[in-house]
Amino acid sequence: MIAYFIYVSRNVYLVLLYEVATAYRFLPQQELYSNFNPSNNIQHKYTPNILEVPYHVLIIYSNLFCSGSLIGSLTVLTAASCFWKYSDEKIMVKTGSSVISDSGNTYLVESIKFHEYYKHISDTDNDIALLLLKNHVVFGAGVKKVILVEPETVLRDNTPMRVSGWSTSERRLYDNGGPAVYQDLLVGIMSFVNTNPNKPYFALFTNISYFYRWIMLNTKYFLEKRCVDTRDTDLDMATYEYTN
């Protein structure tokens, strides 16, 4: 897995958080180094309106929750590690809300695809998953898809990225699956965050650029299979990626 190390704040108290962090290092596959320089920490956190992060969704199963990014009217991208306790329960996705208990539209997940080599060598290897929804998301001001960064794209050190995730006053950390966005492009997925106050505070993100082709291939497979299985005449495969 190729990932970014970035700095994030230690004090996260609110529900849906939005923060600026800096890309620290672009790492080669399966190499996880850590090196910290707190003087480069330029983050700022606040509670956003969903209009600022309309692609951010809530994923719920059992009594657990995590984050995801809406990448199409039927598809959500998240971290495979979100489902560390998953055992075939129903998975729901909630859009259009910046508070877990607030109003929003909820959609049933029809299928889930984990990366074939998730946890191949370590717990953070290939930490990515794709969800297919049963029904099309209704797009609007607070519900929009995010654009994926192109393959072979590298961010420079200290590039500002915006990170959002669900949290509560009792759980002072971002949940897995949350998006890292640079100039309206999805560049990362929250994979791991260190919450030990006695150690340097950092987050590890799955690199979207590296997994771009995997995402496109499995999205295409998902949607083609759905067309065959459900005769979904509303889904135009030729223009799906650009119009939804």
Sequence and secondary structure as in RCSB ss.txt:
>XXXX:A:sequence
MIAYFIYVSRNVYLVLLYEVATAYRFLPQQELYSNFNPSNNIQHKYTPNILEVPYHVLIIYSNLFCSGSLIGSLT
VLTAASCFWKYSDEKIMVKTGSSVISDSGNTYLVESIKFHEYYKHISDTDNDIALLLLKNHVVFGAGVKKVILVE
PETVLRDNTPMRVSGWSTSERRLYDNGGPAVYQDLLVGIMSFVNTNPNKPYFALFTNISYFYRWIMLNTKYFLEK
RCVDTRDTDLDMATYEYTN
>XXXX:A:secstr
  EEEEE  S   SSEEEEEEEEEEE  TT       GGG    EE   TTTSTTEEEEEETTEEEEEEE SSSE
EEE GGGGTT SS  EEEEES SSTTS  EEEEEEEEEE TTTTSSSTTTT  EEEEESS    BTTB   EE  
TT    TT EEEEEEE BTTB S  TT EEEETTEEEEEEEEE   TTS  EEEEEEHHHHHHHHHHHHHHHHHH
HHHHH  TT  TTTHHHH 
